[in-house]
Amino acid sequence: MRIDRAKFAAALARADLNGNQLAEKAGLSRGTITAVRTGKSCSKETADKLAAVLGREIIEEAKV
C-alpha cells in the first residue's frame, strides 16, 4: 500500500508527533516510519497501524 506523503506529513504535524513517537504509538520500527515517510510502499498491516494513529486519509486510493 502507499501512504500519501503530504497527507502523512500534515497528519503527523497535526498530531504533534515526531517519528519516534509515531513509531512507539503505532507499534512500528523507526526504520519503517522513515521508509514510509520517504515514499516507500508498505504492507496493509503497516498502513492500518499508521492510520489508527494518524487517520485513514493518509492512505492513497488504489488506482484502477
All heavy atoms as a GROMACS GRO file, in nm:
protein
  471
    1MET      N    1   0.085  -0.118   0.000
    1MET     CA    2   0.000   0.000   0.000
    1MET      C    3   0.089   0.123   0.000
    1MET      O    4   0.204   0.118   0.042
    1MET     CB    5  -0.091   0.002   0.122
    1MET     CG    6  -0.186  -0.114   0.128
    1MET     SD    7  -0.316  -0.090   0.251
    1MET     CE    8  -0.429   0.008   0.155
    2ARG      N    9   0.031   0.232  -0.045
    2ARG     CA   10   0.104   0.357  -0.048
    2ARG      C   11   0.041   0.455   0.048
    2ARG      O   12  -0.081   0.461   0.064
    2ARG     CB   13   0.102   0.418  -0.189
    2ARG     CG   14   0.159   0.330  -0.297
    2ARG     CD   15   0.305   0.311  -0.289
    2ARG     NE   16   0.376   0.424  -0.344
    2ARG     CZ   17   0.508   0.423  -0.359
    2ARG    NH1   18   0.577   0.319  -0.324
    2ARG    NH2   19   0.568   0.527  -0.408
    3ILE      N   20   0.128   0.531   0.111
    3ILE     CA   21   0.086   0.638   0.201
    3ILE      C   22   0.113   0.770   0.130
    3ILE      O   23   0.221   0.790   0.075
    3ILE     CB   24   0.164   0.631   0.334
    3ILE    CG1   25   0.146   0.497   0.404
    3ILE    CG2   26   0.127   0.747   0.425
    3ILE    CD1   27   0.006   0.466   0.450
    4ASP      N   28   0.016   0.858   0.128
    4ASP     CA   29   0.034   0.989   0.068
    4ASP      C   30   0.130   1.070   0.155
    4ASP      O   31   0.100   1.099   0.271
    4ASP     CB   32  -0.103   1.059   0.058
    4ASP     CG   33  -0.095   1.193  -0.011
    4ASP    OD1   34  -0.029   1.284   0.044
    4ASP    OD2   35  -0.155   1.206  -0.119
    5ARG      N   36   0.245   1.106   0.098
    5ARG     CA   37   0.350   1.171   0.177
    5ARG      C   38   0.305   1.306   0.233
    5ARG      O   39   0.336   1.338   0.348
    5ARG     CB   40   0.476   1.187   0.093
    5ARG     CG   41   0.543   1.054   0.068
    5ARG     CD   42   0.655   1.063  -0.034
    5ARG     NE   43   0.759   1.156   0.010
    5ARG     CZ   44   0.860   1.192  -0.067
    5ARG    NH1   45   0.871   1.146  -0.189
    5ARG    NH2   46   0.951   1.275  -0.021
    6ALA      N   47   0.235   1.384   0.154
    6ALA     CA   48   0.190   1.516   0.200
    6ALA      C   49   0.087   1.502   0.313
    6ALA      O   50   0.095   1.572   0.414
    6ALA     CB   51   0.133   1.596   0.085
    7LYS      N   52  -0.008   1.411   0.295
    7LYS     CA   53  -0.110   1.390   0.398
    7LYS      C   54  -0.048   1.330   0.524
    7LYS      O   55  -0.089   1.363   0.636
    7LYS     CB   56  -0.221   1.302   0.345
    7LYS     CG   57  -0.307   1.372   0.241
    7LYS     CD   58  -0.414   1.281   0.188
    7LYS     CE   59  -0.497   1.351   0.080
    7LYS     NZ   60  -0.596   1.261   0.021
    8PHE      N   61   0.051   1.244   0.505
    8PHE     CA   62   0.123   1.184   0.618
    8PHE      C   63   0.192   1.294   0.700
    8PHE      O   64   0.178   1.300   0.822
    8PHE     CB   65   0.225   1.082   0.566
    8PHE     CG   66   0.309   1.017   0.672
    8PHE    CD1   67   0.263   0.905   0.739
    8PHE    CD2   68   0.434   1.066   0.705
    8PHE    CE1   69   0.340   0.843   0.837
    8PHE    CE2   70   0.512   1.005   0.802
    8PHE     CZ   71   0.465   0.894   0.868
    9ALA      N   72   0.265   1.382   0.632
    9ALA     CA   73   0.336   1.490   0.700
    9ALA      C   74   0.239   1.583   0.771
    9ALA      O   75   0.264   1.624   0.886
    9ALA     CB   76   0.421   1.567   0.600
   10ALA      N   77   0.128   1.616   0.706
   10ALA     CA   78   0.030   1.705   0.767
   10ALA      C   79  -0.034   1.641   0.891
   10ALA      O   80  -0.050   1.706   0.994
   10ALA     CB   81  -0.078   1.742   0.666
   11ALA      N   82  -0.067   1.513   0.880
   11ALA     CA   83  -0.128   1.442   0.993
   11ALA      C   84  -0.030   1.429   1.109
   11ALA      O   85  -0.069   1.442   1.226
   11ALA     CB   86  -0.176   1.304   0.948
   12LEU      N   87   0.096   1.407   1.078
   12LEU     CA   88   0.199   1.397   1.182
   12LEU      C   89   0.211   1.530   1.256
   12LEU      O   90   0.218   1.533   1.379
   12LEU     CB   91   0.332   1.358   1.117
   12LEU     CG   92   0.442   1.304   1.204
   12LEU    CD1   93   0.398   1.179   1.280
   12LEU    CD2   94   0.565   1.274   1.122
   13ALA      N   95   0.210   1.640   1.181
   13ALA     CA   96   0.218   1.773   1.243
   13ALA      C   97   0.093   1.801   1.327
   13ALA      O   98   0.104   1.853   1.439
   13ALA     CB   99   0.235   1.879   1.135
   14ARG      N  100  -0.025   1.768   1.273
   14ARG     CA  101  -0.150   1.790   1.348
   14ARG      C  102  -0.150   1.713   1.479
   14ARG      O  103  -0.201   1.760   1.580
   14ARG     CB  104  -0.271   1.748   1.265
   14ARG     CG  105  -0.326   1.854   1.176
   14ARG     CD  106  -0.464   1.817   1.123
   14ARG     NE  107  -0.474   1.684   1.067
   14ARG     CZ  108  -0.444   1.651   0.942
   14ARG    NH1  109  -0.401   1.741   0.858
   14ARG    NH2  110  -0.457   1.527   0.901
   15ALA      N  111  -0.095   1.592   1.474
   15ALA     CA  112  -0.092   1.508   1.594
   15ALA      C  113   0.020   1.549   1.690
   15ALA      O  114   0.029   1.498   1.801
   15ALA     CB  115  -0.075   1.361   1.555
   16ASP      N  116   0.104   1.643   1.644
   16ASP     CA  117   0.218   1.691   1.723
   16ASP      C  118   0.308   1.576   1.767
   16ASP      O  119   0.345   1.563   1.883
   16ASP     CB  120   0.169   1.771   1.844
   16ASP     CG  121   0.279   1.854   1.907
   16ASP    OD1  122   0.375   1.892   1.837
   16ASP    OD2  123   0.272   1.879   2.030
   17LEU      N  124   0.339   1.490   1.669
   17LEU     CA  125   0.426   1.375   1.694
   17LEU      C  126   0.551   1.383   1.608
   17LEU      O  127   0.547   1.436   1.497
   17LEU     CB  128   0.353   1.244   1.659
   17LEU     CG  129   0.230   1.208   1.739
   17LEU    CD1  130   0.161   1.087   1.677
   17LEU    CD2  131   0.266   1.179   1.884
   18ASN      N  132   0.660   1.326   1.658
   18ASN     CA  133   0.776   1.308   1.573
   18ASN      C  134   0.782   1.161   1.534
   18ASN      O  135   0.699   1.080   1.576
   18ASN     CB  136   0.905   1.356   1.643
   18ASN     CG  137   0.939   1.276   1.768
   18ASN    OD1  138   0.917   1.155   1.774
   18ASN    ND2  139   0.993   1.342   1.868
   19GLY      N  140   0.878   1.125   1.451
   19GLY     CA  141   0.888   0.988   1.402
   19GLY      C  142   0.901   0.884   1.511
   19GLY      O  143   0.840   0.777   1.504
   20ASN      N  144   0.981   0.915   1.612
   20ASN     CA  145   0.999   0.819   1.722
   20ASN      C  146   0.870   0.797   1.799
   20ASN      O  147   0.835   0.684   1.835
   20ASN     CB  148   1.109   0.866   1.819
   20ASN     CG  149   1.246   0.857   1.759
   20ASN    OD1  150   1.273   0.773   1.674
   20ASN    ND2  151   1.335   0.946   1.802
   21GLN      N  152   0.798   0.905   1.824
   21GLN     CA  153   0.672   0.894   1.896
   21GLN      C  154   0.568   0.817   1.815
   21GLN      O  155   0.495   0.735   1.870
   21GLN     CB  156   0.618   1.034   1.930
   21GLN     CG  157   0.705   1.108   2.030
   21GLN     CD  158   0.671   1.255   2.037
   21GLN    OE1  159   0.638   1.317   1.935
   21GLN    NE2  160   0.680   1.312   2.156
   22LEU      N  161   0.563   0.845   1.684
   22LEU     CA  162   0.470   0.773   1.598
   22LEU      C  163   0.503   0.624   1.596
   22LEU      O  164   0.413   0.540   1.606
   22LEU     CB  165   0.472   0.830   1.457
   22LEU     CG  166   0.385   0.757   1.354
   22LEU    CD1  167   0.239   0.756   1.396
   22LEU    CD2  168   0.403   0.819   1.217
   23ALA      N  169   0.631   0.592   1.584
   23ALA     CA  170   0.672   0.451   1.583
   23ALA      C  171   0.625   0.381   1.710
   23ALA      O  172   0.570   0.270   1.704
   23ALA     CB  173   0.825   0.442   1.569
   24GLU      N  174   0.643   0.446   1.823
   24GLU     CA  175   0.602   0.387   1.950
   24GLU      C  176   0.450   0.369   1.958
   24GLU      O  177   0.400   0.262   1.993
   24GLU     CB  178   0.651   0.475   2.066
   24GLU     CG  179   0.627   0.412   2.201
   24GLU     CD  180   0.686   0.496   2.314
   24GLU    OE1  181   0.797   0.548   2.298
   24GLU    OE2  182   0.619   0.506   2.418
   25LYS      N  183   0.375   0.473   1.921
   25LYS     CA  184   0.229   0.466   1.928
   25LYS      C  185   0.171   0.364   1.831
   25LYS      O  186   0.071   0.299   1.861
   25LYS     CB  187   0.168   0.603   1.898
   25LYS     CG  188   0.172   0.700   2.011
   25LYS     CD  189   0.097   0.827   1.972
   25LYS     CE  190   0.074   0.914   2.090
   25LYS     NZ  191  -0.048   0.889   2.160
   26ALA      N  192   0.232   0.351   1.713
   26ALA     CA  193   0.181   0.261   1.610
   26ALA      C  194   0.235   0.119   1.625
   26ALA      O  195   0.187   0.028   1.558
   26ALA     CB  196   0.215   0.315   1.471
   27GLY      N  197   0.334   0.100   1.709
   27GLY     CA  198   0.393  -0.033   1.725
   27GLY      C  199   0.478  -0.073   1.606
   27GLY      O  200   0.483  -0.190   1.568
   28LEU      N  201   0.547   0.027   1.548
   28LEU     CA  202   0.632   0.002   1.431
   28LEU      C  203   0.774   0.048   1.461
   28LEU      O  204   0.797   0.124   1.556
   28LEU     CB  205   0.578   0.080   1.310
   28LEU     CG  206   0.438   0.043   1.264
   28LEU    CD1  207   0.384   0.147   1.167
   28LEU    CD2  208   0.439  -0.094   1.201
   29SER      N  209   0.867   0.005   1.379
   29SER     CA  210   1.005   0.048   1.398
   29SER      C  211   1.026   0.188   1.342
   29SER      O  212   0.952   0.233   1.254
   29SER     CB  213   1.102  -0.049   1.330
   29SER     OG  214   1.096  -0.033   1.189
   30ARG      N  215   1.128   0.255   1.392
   30ARG     CA  216   1.163   0.388   1.341
   30ARG      C  217   1.201   0.378   1.193
   30ARG      O  218   1.170   0.467   1.114
   30ARG     CB  219   1.278   0.445   1.425
   30ARG     CG  220   1.328   0.580   1.380
   30ARG     CD  221   1.226   0.688   1.414
   30ARG     NE  222   1.279   0.819   1.380
   30ARG     CZ  223   1.249   0.886   1.270
   30ARG    NH1  224   1.168   0.836   1.182
   30ARG    NH2  225   1.301   1.004   1.247
   31GLY      N  226   1.267   0.269   1.155
   31GLY     CA  227   1.305   0.249   1.016
   31GLY      C  228   1.185   0.239   0.924
   31GLY      O  229   1.187   0.290   0.812
   32THR      N  230   1.079   0.174   0.971
   32THR     CA  231   0.956   0.164   0.892
   32THR      C  232   0.895   0.301   0.873
   32THR      O  233   0.851   0.336   0.763
   32THR     CB  234   0.856   0.068   0.960
   32THR    OG1  235   0.914  -0.062   0.964
   32THR    CG2  236   0.724   0.063   0.885
   33ILE      N  237   0.893   0.382   0.978
   33ILE     CA  238   0.838   0.517   0.969
   33ILE      C  239   0.918   0.598   0.868
   33ILE      O  240   0.862   0.668   0.782
   33ILE     CB  241   0.838   0.588   1.106
   33ILE    CG1  242   0.754   0.509   1.209
   33ILE    CG2  243   0.791   0.732   1.094
   33ILE    CD1  244   0.610   0.488   1.174
   34THR      N  245   1.049   0.589   0.873
   34THR     CA  246   1.135   0.661   0.779
   34THR      C  247   1.110   0.615   0.636
   34THR      O  248   1.100   0.698   0.545
   34THR     CB  249   1.283   0.642   0.817
   34THR    OG1  250   1.304   0.694   0.948
   34THR    CG2  251   1.375   0.712   0.718
   35ALA      N  252   1.096   0.486   0.615
   35ALA     CA  253   1.071   0.433   0.480
   35ALA      C  254   0.940   0.486   0.425
   35ALA      O  255   0.933   0.530   0.310
   35ALA     CB  256   1.072   0.280   0.483
   36VAL      N  257   0.836   0.483   0.506
   36VAL     CA  258   0.704   0.532   0.462
   36VAL      C  259   0.712   0.682   0.435
   36VAL      O  260   0.660   0.731   0.334
   36VAL     CB  261   0.596   0.499   0.566
   36VAL    CG1  262   0.466   0.571   0.536
   36VAL    CG2  263   0.572   0.349   0.571
   37ARG      N  264   0.778   0.754   0.521
   37ARG     CA  265   0.791   0.899   0.508
   37ARG      C  266   0.861   0.938   0.377
   37ARG      O  267   0.831   1.041   0.319
   37ARG     CB  268   0.868   0.955   0.627
   37ARG     CG  269   0.882   1.106   0.625
   37ARG     CD  270   0.962   1.154   0.742
   37ARG     NE  271   0.877   1.166   0.858
   37ARG     CZ  272   0.921   1.197   0.979
   37ARG    NH1  273   1.049   1.215   1.000
   37ARG    NH2  274   0.838   1.208   1.079
   38THR      N  275   0.953   0.853   0.332
   38THR     CA  276   1.028   0.884   0.209
   38THR      C  277   0.963   0.826   0.085
   38THR      O  278   1.021   0.831  -0.023
   38THR     CB  279   1.173   0.835   0.220
   38THR    OG1  280   1.176   0.695   0.244
   38THR    CG2  281   1.247   0.907   0.332
   39GLY      N  282   0.843   0.769   0.098
   39GLY     CA  283   0.768   0.727  -0.020
   39GLY      C  284   0.769   0.579  -0.052
   39GLY      O  285   0.716   0.538  -0.154
   40LYS      N  286   0.828   0.497   0.032
   40LYS     CA  287   0.827   0.353   0.009
   40LYS      C  288   0.687   0.298   0.035
   40LYS      O  289   0.613   0.349   0.118
   40LYS     CB  290   0.926   0.282   0.102
   40LYS     CG  291   1.067   0.331   0.093
   40LYS     CD  292   1.137   0.267  -0.021
   40LYS     CE  293   1.285   0.303  -0.012
   40LYS     NZ  294   1.344   0.332  -0.137
   41SER      N  295   0.653   0.192  -0.036
   41SER     CA  296   0.524   0.128  -0.010
   41SER      C  297   0.535   0.046   0.119
   41SER      O  298   0.644   0.019   0.167
   41SER     CB  299   0.483   0.040  -0.128
   41SER     OG  300   0.576  -0.063  -0.147
   42CYS      N  301   0.420   0.008   0.171
   42CYS     CA  302   0.418  -0.070   0.295
   42CYS      C  303   0.306  -0.172   0.288
   42CYS      O  304   0.220  -0.167   0.202
   42CYS     CB  305   0.401   0.022   0.416
   42CYS     SG  306   0.246   0.112   0.420
   43SER      N  307   0.308  -0.263   0.384
   43SER     CA  308   0.203  -0.365   0.389
   43SER      C  309   0.072  -0.302   0.437
   43SER      O  310   0.070  -0.193   0.495
   43SER     CB  311   0.244  -0.476   0.486
   43SER     OG  312   0.243  -0.428   0.620
   44LYS      N  313  -0.036  -0.374   0.412
   44LYS     CA  314  -0.167  -0.328   0.459
   44LYS      C  315  -0.166  -0.317   0.611
   44LYS      O  316  -0.221  -0.223   0.668
   44LYS     CB  317  -0.277  -0.423   0.414
   44LYS     CG  318  -0.416  -0.379   0.458
   44LYS     CD  319  -0.524  -0.474   0.414
   44LYS     CE  320  -0.662  -0.434   0.454
   44LYS     NZ  321  -0.680  -0.361   0.576
   45GLU      N  322  -0.101  -0.411   0.677
   45GLU     CA  323  -0.093  -0.411   0.823
   45GLU      C  324  -0.023  -0.284   0.873
   45GLU      O  325  -0.070  -0.219   0.967
   45GLU     CB  326  -0.018  -0.535   0.873
   45GLU     CG  327  -0.005  -0.542   1.023
   45GLU     CD  328   0.073  -0.664   1.070
   45GLU    OE1  329   0.088  -0.761   0.994
   45GLU    OE2  330   0.119  -0.661   1.184
   46THR      N  331   0.086  -0.247   0.810
   46THR     CA  332   0.158  -0.125   0.847
   46THR      C  333   0.072  -0.002   0.822
   46THR      O  334   0.062   0.086   0.907
   46THR     CB  335   0.292  -0.115   0.771
   46THR    OG1  336   0.376  -0.223   0.811
   46THR    CG2  337   0.362   0.017   0.798
   47ALA      N  338   0.008   0.003   0.705
   47ALA     CA  339  -0.079   0.116   0.673
   47ALA      C  340  -0.192   0.128   0.774
   47ALA      O  341  -0.227   0.238   0.818
   47ALA     CB  342  -0.136   0.100   0.532
   48ASP      N  343  -0.249   0.016   0.814
   48ASP     CA  344  -0.358   0.017   0.913
   48ASP      C  345  -0.310   0.068   1.048
   48ASP      O  346  -0.381   0.143   1.116
   48ASP     CB  347  -0.419  -0.122   0.928
   48ASP     CG  348  -0.503  -0.164   0.809
   48ASP    OD1  349  -0.544  -0.076   0.729
   48ASP    OD2  350  -0.528  -0.285   0.795
   49LYS      N  351  -0.189   0.030   1.088
   49LYS     CA  352  -0.133   0.077   1.216
   49LYS      C  353  -0.110   0.227   1.212
   49LYS      O  354  -0.138   0.298   1.308
   49LYS     CB  355  -0.003   0.003   1.248
   49LYS     CG  356  -0.024  -0.140   1.291
   49LYS     CD  357   0.108  -0.207   1.321
   49LYS     CE  358   0.087  -0.350   1.369
   49LYS     NZ  359   0.214  -0.415   1.404
   50LEU      N  360  -0.057   0.276   1.099
   50LEU     CA  361  -0.036   0.420   1.086
   50LEU      C  362  -0.168   0.495   1.084
   50LEU      O  363  -0.183   0.599   1.148
   50LEU     CB  364   0.044   0.450   0.959
   50LEU     CG  365   0.189   0.405   0.960
   50LEU    CD1  366   0.250   0.417   0.822
   50LEU    CD2  367   0.269   0.484   1.063
   51ALA      N  368  -0.265   0.441   1.012
   51ALA     CA  369  -0.396   0.504   1.002
   51ALA      C  370  -0.467   0.507   1.137
   51ALA      O  371  -0.543   0.601   1.165
   51ALA     CB  372  -0.481   0.433   0.898
   52ALA      N  373  -0.443   0.408   1.221
   52ALA     CA  374  -0.506   0.406   1.353
   52ALA      C  375  -0.459   0.525   1.438
   52ALA      O  376  -0.534   0.575   1.521
   52ALA     CB  377  -0.475   0.274   1.424
   53VAL      N  378  -0.338   0.571   1.412
   53VAL     CA  379  -0.283   0.684   1.487
   53VAL      C  380  -0.310   0.816   1.416
   53VAL      O  381  -0.348   0.915   1.479
   53VAL     CB  382  -0.130   0.666   1.511
   53VAL    CG1  383  -0.072   0.787   1.582
   53VAL    CG2  384  -0.102   0.539   1.589
   54LEU      N  385  -0.294   0.818   1.283
   54LEU     CA  386  -0.298   0.944   1.208
   54LEU      C  387  -0.426   0.967   1.129
   54LEU      O  388  -0.450   1.078   1.082
   54LEU     CB  389  -0.179   0.951   1.111
   54LEU     CG  390  -0.041   0.950   1.176
   54LEU    CD1  391   0.066   0.948   1.068
   54LEU    CD2  392  -0.023   1.069   1.269
   55GLY      N  393  -0.507   0.863   1.110
   55GLY     CA  394  -0.630   0.877   1.032
   55GLY      C  395  -0.619   0.812   0.896
   55GLY      O  396  -0.512   0.809   0.835
   56ARG      N  397  -0.730   0.760   0.846
   56ARG     CA  398  -0.732   0.684   0.721
   56ARG      C  399  -0.701   0.769   0.598
   56ARG      O  400  -0.665   0.715   0.494
   56ARG     CB  401  -0.867   0.615   0.702
   56ARG     CG  402  -0.898   0.522   0.816
   56ARG     CD  403  -0.922   0.378   0.790
   56ARG     NE  404  -0.876   0.311   0.676
   56ARG     CZ  405  -0.786   0.212   0.677
   56ARG    NH1  406  -0.728   0.177   0.790
   56ARG    NH2  407  -0.753   0.149   0.568
   57GLU      N  408  -0.714   0.901   0.609
   57GLU     CA  409  -0.691   0.986   0.493
   57GLU      C  410  -0.547   0.981   0.443
   57GLU      O  411  -0.520   1.023   0.331
   57GLU     CB  412  -0.732   1.132   0.520
   57GLU     CG  413  -0.645   1.205   0.620
   57GLU     CD  414  -0.685   1.184   0.766
   57GLU    OE1  415  -0.783   1.111   0.793
   57GLU    OE2  416  -0.616   1.237   0.853
   58ILE      N  417  -0.455   0.928   0.522
   58ILE     CA  418  -0.315   0.921   0.476
   58ILE      C  419  -0.293   0.811   0.372
   58ILE      O  420  -0.194   0.813   0.301
   58ILE     CB  421  -0.217   0.899   0.595
   58ILE    CG1  422  -0.240   0.763   0.662
   58ILE    CG2  423  -0.225   1.014   0.692
   58ILE    CD1  424  -0.131   0.721   0.757
   59ILE      N  425  -0.387   0.716   0.362
   59ILE     CA  426  -0.372   0.604   0.269
   59ILE      C  427  -0.416   0.647   0.130
   59ILE      O  428  -0.527   0.699   0.113
   59ILE     CB  429  -0.452   0.482   0.316
   59ILE    CG1  430  -0.401   0.435   0.453
   59ILE    CG2  431  -0.443   0.368   0.213
   59ILE    CD1  432  -0.481   0.323   0.515
   60GLU      N  433  -0.329   0.628   0.031
   60GLU     CA  434  -0.363   0.664  -0.106
   60GLU      C  435  -0.466   0.567  -0.161
   60GLU      O  436  -0.460   0.447  -0.133
   60GLU     CB  437  -0.239   0.658  -0.196
   60GLU     CG  438  -0.145   0.774  -0.178
   60GLU     CD  439  -0.032   0.774  -0.279
   60GLU    OE1  440  -0.023   0.681  -0.362
   60GLU    OE2  441   0.049   0.866  -0.273
   61GLU      N  442  -0.557   0.620  -0.238
   61GLU     CA  443  -0.656   0.536  -0.304
   61GLU      C  444  -0.588   0.453  -0.411
   61GLU      O  445  -0.499   0.502  -0.481
   61GLU     CB  446  -0.765   0.623  -0.368
   61GLU     CG  447  -0.849   0.700  -0.269
   61GLU     CD  448  -0.932   0.610  -0.179
   61GLU    OE1  449  -0.985   0.509  -0.228
   61GLU    OE2  450  -0.943   0.642  -0.059
   62ALA      N  451  -0.631   0.328  -0.425
   62ALA     CA  452  -0.575   0.240  -0.527
   62ALA      C  453  -0.619   0.290  -0.664
   62ALA      O  454  -0.735   0.326  -0.685
   62ALA     CB  455  -0.624   0.097  -0.507
   63LYS      N  456  -0.526   0.292  -0.757
   63LYS     CA  457  -0.557   0.334  -0.893
   63LYS      C  458  -0.606   0.213  -0.971
   63LYS      O  459  -0.544   0.109  -0.972
   63LYS     CB  460  -0.433   0.394  -0.958
   63LYS     CG  461  -0.385   0.515  -0.880
   63LYS     CD  462  -0.309   0.608  -0.967
   63LYS     CE  463  -0.287   0.739  -0.904
   63LYS     NZ  464  -0.203   0.770  -0.810
   64VAL      N  465  -0.722   0.228  -1.033
   64VAL     CA  466  -0.782   0.116  -1.106
   64VAL      C  467  -0.758   0.131  -1.253
   64VAL      O  468  -0.748   0.231  -1.311
   64VAL     CB  469  -0.934   0.109  -1.077
   64VAL    CG1  470  -0.997  -0.006  -1.152
   64VAL    CG2  471  -0.956   0.100  -0.929
   0.00000   0.00000   0.00000
